[in-house]
Amino acid sequence: QVQLVESGGGLVQPGGSLILSCEASAITFRFYAMGWYSQAPGKQRELVATITNGGGTRYLESVKGRFTISGDNAKNSVYLQMSSLKPEDTAVYYCNAVRNLGWRLDDYWGQGTQVTVSS
């Protein structure tokens, strides 16, 4: 059974930093594109950052220069380094793994981890 387990969320003051981690099990990590999504109360889930199995990255405009996504194939893990956090970054952050085989889309989600930015 595929599992994505996030950790590292919490309460942080504006301007602070957090590192989110997502460990995947039962998938061959390097075959998947990995992403972090956020969902604030009353809002739709949105893509924050992605990293392809080739190492290419893409970011939501509002987090560029502040967040960094990285992966570790050996640990089957993906990370989101978050710095210069703002109150508007407050959300539940979800890890996603996706692989498009053409005839089938494998799409997995973690349970989410809460990030609260507040003084």
C-alpha positions, 0 to 999 in steps of 0.5 A: 500500500502506497503511503506518503507521510508528511512531517515538520509542520508547526507554529512559527513566527513571521519571518521564521523557517520550517522544513517539511518532509515527506517519506514515500513507501511502496513506490519507486520514488525516482519514477515519480514527480513529487510536489507540495500543495497547500490548502488554506481554510476556505480556499482551493488546494494549490500547487506550491512546488514540484520536482520532477524525476529529472530534478527540474523544479517549479514554484508558485510565484508567491514562494519563489526565493523563499521555498526550496523543494528537494528530493532524496532518492535514497531516502524515498523522501522529498522536502520543502524548505520554507523561509521568510514565512508569512502569515499568508503561508498558513495552510495545510501542506500536502505531499503528492506523488504522480506518475503518468504512464499514458494509459494510467495515472498513479496519483498519491497524497499524504494526509497533510501537515499544518503550518501556522505562521503567526506572532 
